[in-house]
Amino acid sequence: MPKRAAASRTERVTIAMVAAEAGVSVPTVSKVLNGRDAVGPATRQRVQTALEATGYQRRTRSEPRKVGLVDFVITELDTAWASELLRGAEQEAYRLGARLVLTVTHDRQANPREWLSALASRHTDGVVLVGSGTQHLSAARLRTLDAPFVVIDQVGGYDKDIPTIGATNWAGGFAATEHLIGLGHRRIGMITGPDGIPCSLERLDGYRAALRRAGLPVDECLIRPGDFYPESGRRGASELLDLPEPPTAVFAASDQQAAGVYEEVRLRGMRVPDDLSVVGFDDTEVCEWTAPKLTTIRQPLAQMAVLAVRNVLEAEYPAGEPLRLELSTSLVIRDSTCAPPETSSKQP
């Protein structure tokens, strides 16, 4: 009887198929796979050859997880949003009886080859990758990990066959701007995120859409570039406040940028919100510690991480139907916004 041909790519290879290919029993293949000594050299070689010929994969997504580890890959830890993500991921991993293994790439422009190789060289039950936006990875490269993976997609734009969990950035930008319009502001500045990143564009588009819906012009002079970090918020605020007709409110595309706006206002001897209303984006811990407390758009960072860990450990998705979740953002009103000065002065 001829030996069995290698299985097709869509057919799962079983130990029984390998045994048939090698002409040995299933227990013998199992012994080889588990490194037991009770198999002769010639037989062991036949089994190894059959494993290669059939393309047998010892571990697949549908098999029980055995190592109790979840890898969490992120570019940096020195931000409030990173802490929120890590907190959610660690709590969910602990709840499910797994440990979190942290990989920090440090460099926003880092080549992913090194950490991909490191993860592929050892066993893991799943990988959660926080999207940095600088180098999007293809599904083919991520699948070299041979483990379930999910991208916490804060920036947008990943391949459609990569499982992602994100947030409604456009709706958040719209809600932030609509809130300021509702308070009476008509000149509203915006400090965007990094140029060309989908989440930045979506927040900016939401800002523009809210202005148009209210019948207000979109003044490009009131839009300044940023990178989500405080210094770009301070720089953008400085440029906006130096305009001949400065804005009465600013929507910063991240809480960190909003903190930079606060600093520029302070340096000028001005006050938030009396002289300038400010809205951020993220709802990180910093919002409760700023003075005044920051009005912001909440994206549920911890919950995004919880769902990511839960899905790599528990959920199974059919081929061709990857996970695509988009969690709702919401406006959180605190103390950094009020009616513009000219409106306030007219009130009794």
ChimeraX attribute file (.defattr): number of C-alpha atoms within 10 A of each C-alpha:
attribute: neighborCount
match mode: 1-to-1
recipient: residues
	/A:1	3
	/A:2	6
	/A:3	10
	/A:4	16
	/A:5	11
	/A:6	18
	/A:7	16
	/A:8	10
	/A:9	9
	/A:10	7
	/A:11	8
	/A:12	13
	/A:13	18
	/A:14	16
	/A:15	19
	/A:16	15
	/A:17	20
	/A:18	28
	/A:19	21
	/A:20	17
	/A:21	21
	/A:22	24
	/A:23	15
	/A:24	16
	/A:25	13
	/A:26	16
	/A:27	12
	/A:28	19
	/A:29	25
	/A:30	15
	/A:31	14
	/A:32	18
	/A:33	15
	/A:34	9
	/A:35	11
	/A:36	10
	/A:37	10
	/A:38	10
	/A:39	14
	/A:40	9
	/A:41	10
	/A:42	9
	/A:43	16
	/A:44	21
	/A:45	14
	/A:46	17
	/A:47	24
	/A:48	16
	/A:49	15
	/A:50	24
	/A:51	24
	/A:52	12
	/A:53	16
	/A:54	20
	/A:55	17
	/A:56	17
	/A:57	13
	/A:58	11
	/A:59	14
	/A:60	12
	/A:61	17
	/A:62	11
	/A:63	8
	/A:64	11
	/A:65	18
	/A:66	11
	/A:67	11
	/A:68	17
	/A:69	19
	/A:70	26
	/A:71	21
	/A:72	24
	/A:73	21
	/A:74	22
	/A:75	18
	/A:76	16
	/A:77	15
	/A:78	9
	/A:79	12
	/A:80	17
	/A:81	22
	/A:82	17
	/A:83	17
	/A:84	20
	/A:85	22
	/A:86	21
	/A:87	16
	/A:88	20
	/A:89	28
	/A:90	22
	/A:91	17
	/A:92	22
	/A:93	20
	/A:94	12
	/A:95	11
	/A:96	14
	/A:97	9
	/A:98	20
	/A:99	19
	/A:100	20
	/A:101	13
	/A:102	14
	/A:103	16
	/A:104	12
	/A:105	17
	/A:106	12
	/A:107	12
	/A:108	13
	/A:109	12
	/A:110	14
	/A:111	12
	/A:112	14
	/A:113	9
	/A:114	11
	/A:115	15
	/A:116	16
	/A:117	12
	/A:118	11
	/A:119	19
	/A:120	16
	/A:121	10
	/A:122	8
	/A:123	18
	/A:124	20
	/A:125	23
	/A:126	27
	/A:127	26
	/A:128	24
	/A:129	21
	/A:130	23
	/A:131	24
	/A:132	21
	/A:133	20
	/A:134	14
	/A:135	13
	/A:136	14
	/A:137	15
	/A:138	13
	/A:139	15
	/A:140	10
	/A:141	11
	/A:142	20
	/A:143	14
	/A:144	12
	/A:145	20
	/A:146	18
	/A:147	21
	/A:148	24
	/A:149	26
	/A:150	27
	/A:151	26
	/A:152	25
	/A:153	23
	/A:154	23
	/A:155	24
	/A:156	23
	/A:157	13
	/A:158	19
	/A:159	12
	/A:160	14
	/A:161	15
	/A:162	21
	/A:163	22
	/A:164	26
	/A:165	23
	/A:166	23
	/A:167	23
	/A:168	18
	/A:169	29
	/A:170	21
	/A:171	21
	/A:172	27
	/A:173	33
	/A:174	23
	/A:175	21
	/A:176	29
	/A:177	26
	/A:178	20
	/A:179	18
	/A:180	25
	/A:181	20
	/A:182	12
	/A:183	14
	/A:184	17
	/A:185	22
	/A:186	17
	/A:187	20
	/A:188	25
	/A:189	27
	/A:190	30
	/A:191	30
	/A:192	26
	/A:193	27
	/A:194	20
	/A:195	12
	/A:196	10
	/A:197	16
	/A:198	19
	/A:199	26
	/A:200	27
	/A:201	20
	/A:202	22
	/A:203	28
	/A:204	24
	/A:205	17
	/A:206	22
	/A:207	25
	/A:208	21
	/A:209	20
	/A:210	22
	/A:211	21
	/A:212	12
	/A:213	11
	/A:214	12
	/A:215	9
	/A:216	15
	/A:217	12
	/A:218	17
	/A:219	12
	/A:220	10
	/A:221	12
	/A:222	21
	/A:223	19
	/A:224	19
	/A:225	17
	/A:226	24
	/A:227	18
	/A:228	22
	/A:229	19
	/A:230	20
	/A:231	19
	/A:232	24
	/A:233	31
	/A:234	24
	/A:235	19
	/A:236	26
	/A:237	28
	/A:238	19
	/A:239	14
	/A:240	24
	/A:241	18
	/A:242	10
	/A:243	11
	/A:244	7
	/A:245	10
	/A:246	18
	/A:247	22
	/A:248	25
	/A:249	28
	/A:250	28
	/A:251	30
	/A:252	32
	/A:253	33
	/A:254	27
	/A:255	31
	/A:256	27
	/A:257	30
	/A:258	33
	/A:259	24
	/A:260	23
	/A:261	30
	/A:262	27
	/A:263	19
	/A:264	21
	/A:265	20
	/A:266	12
	/A:267	12
	/A:268	10
	/A:269	8
	/A:270	14
	/A:271	17
	/A:272	21
	/A:273	21
	/A:274	15
	/A:275	19
	/A:276	24
	/A:277	27
	/A:278	29
	/A:279	31
	/A:280	29
	/A:281	30
	/A:282	24
	/A:283	25
	/A:284	26
	/A:285	13
	/A:286	18
	/A:287	25
	/A:288	14
	/A:289	10
	/A:290	14
	/A:291	14
	/A:292	16
	/A:293	16
	/A:294	30
	/A:295	26
	/A:296	30
	/A:297	28
	/A:298	19
	/A:299	24
	/A:300	22
	/A:301	25
	/A:302	22
	/A:303	18
	/A:304	26
	/A:305	30
	/A:306	20
	/A:307	18
	/A:308	30
	/A:309	29
	/A:310	18
	/A:311	19
	/A:312	19
	/A:313	25
	/A:314	15
	/A:315	13
	/A:316	13
	/A:317	13
	/A:318	7
	/A:319	8
	/A:320	9
	/A:321	11
	/A:322	15
	/A:323	20
	/A:324	15
	/A:325	17
	/A:326	14
	/A:327	15
	/A:328	14
	/A:329	21
	/A:330	20
	/A:331	22
	/A:332	17
	/A:333	15
	/A:334	15
	/A:335	18
	/A:336	24
	/A:337	25
	/A:338	24
	/A:339	21
	/A:340	23
	/A:341	16
	/A:342	12
	/A:343	12
	/A:344	12
	/A:345	9
	/A:346	7
	/A:347	6
	/A:348	4
